[in-house]
Amino acid sequence: MRILVVEDDRILGEAISQRISRMGHGLDLAQTGLQANQMLALQEYDLMLLDLNLPDMTGNQILQTLRKKHSNTPVIVLTARDGIKDRIELLDLGADDYMTKPVDFGELEARCRALLRRSQGQAQNIIEYGNVSLDLQACSVTVDGNLIDLKQREFRLLEVFISHTGRVLSKEALIEHIYNFNENPNSSVIEIYVARLRKSLQDSDINIRTIRGLGYLLEKHHG
């Protein structure tokens, strides 16, 4: 998934970014409100972590602008404010969740997983499609209960496919989900990862079909 972290504290921002990146997600870090708005104008994110106290504008303003554009991107607000009125204001502005600083990274990861699940219509950490099961917390995949070995990018690519069943996904769309602005992968990289996924899933009842000129479609085997 593609995640935007908006945090002006460089040390904290980089620490959060490293934790999220280790989960295998594509991640961008903005240290000002201007940078955040520019990134939001260029890229649709699966989740945003938003600090309120930025040097050029408030996180409230970014959140308000985002919701005025009818964006459904889930937002977790990171704030030093812990008053009930502050929480009510943030939720009414369109925040989906909030955490009070200092942030516990384990809890932050769990809240990220929960919001990503909710946005994908999933209630649990386990996503199933056919005889394939993804454990989002353990970052593991089984086929008929048998564990298969996937690299981190392959796992996230499969997660994107299963989260968008019935939709043809272009190479560009897949790149946007699993890479960030600082990375510039060639579309052939996606072809390599798809080939590896197909090989790993050869004993499953799902298939990644190439739609010529358009991209890929995840589907169940017929018959």
Buried (B, 14 or more C-beta within 10 A) or exposed (E): BBBBBBBBBEEBBBBBBEBBBEBBBBBBBBBBBBBBBEBBEEBEBBBBBBBBBBEEBBBBBBBEBBBEEEBEBBBBBBBEBEEEEBBEEBEEBBBBBBBBBEBEEEEBBEBBBBBBBEBBEBEEBBBEBBBBBBBBEEBBBBBEEEEBEBEBBBBBBBBBBBBBEEEBBBBEBBBBBBBBBEEEBEEEBBEEBBEBBBEBBEEBBBBBEEEEEEBBBBBBEEE
